[in-house]
Amino acid sequence: MAEQEMLVMLISAASLGLIHTILGPDHYLPFVMMGKAGNWSLLKTCLVTTVCGIGHVLGSLTIGLIGIGVGLGLHSVDLIDTLRGSIAAWMFIAFGLTYFAWGLKNALRNKSHKHFHIHSGRITHDQLHHTAGDHIQTHGYGLPAPVKNEDNVSRRRKQKRNVGIWALFVIFILGPCEPLIPLLMYPAAKLSFGGVLAVSATFTLFTVGTMVVLVILGYAGAKSIRWGFAEKYMHAIAGFTILLCGVGIAFLGL
């Protein structure tokens, strides 16, 4: 009888991991849009998704194990998860709004314009530049060569993107996996501690696996779209997407 119950719980863990991930766009849309905006490779996008997904499940798993270990009632653990969920939702909103504002500012600053260069021998040509970052042109006609600052600009942009990844990771750790504790861990604890670990591992595998599959599909879709004029607004679009995910969690219970 115990074996049959455990089998049912493992099937439930797999089903819940799959369904709750599909129904929660915050599990995959932020990675798709940030990957597109940051020109991440598919490998990097999947790696960031996997790490955040594991952190997402481990946060709830830790709370559940502590609750079971010290004998906390399910109601008390649910209150903790509810608080964590509210904090994560508002962090999603704050991060999305900040990212959107930064992306919009970056796009508006990055306006192209032409410079006309006059060389010795009255040779002229025009060259397209962008206002974001340095664009010093040296032609080597005895004039002092200004120092380029492109490496510093690139390094600062990379640091800002890494901050975004870490922020998303922290948010996912705080964000609870709603079905894990009440529907899987506590019922499994009545059978055995090994059962708790088994259903938790199954739930983790299907949650993270589904996240990665959906991100791969979304990544391919985003790459196939011709964004045109909107291309330079990709960071702003990514931020707005994350903002909407946070609003959906906070007000719609997604």
Protein Blocks (a to p, Z undefined) as FASTA:
>chain_A
ZZmmmmmmmmmmmmmmmmmmmmmmklmmmmmmmmmmnopafklmmmmmmmmmmmmmmmmm
mmmmmmmmnopafklmmmmmmmmmmmmmmmmmmmmmmmmmmmmmmmmmmcccddddddeh
hiacdddddfedcdddcehnopacdddfklmmmmmmmmmmmmmmmmmmmmmmmpccfklm
mmmmmmmmmmommlmmmmmmmmmmmmmmmmmmmmmmmmmmmmmpcgkjmmmmmmmmmmmm
mmmmmmmmmmnoZZ
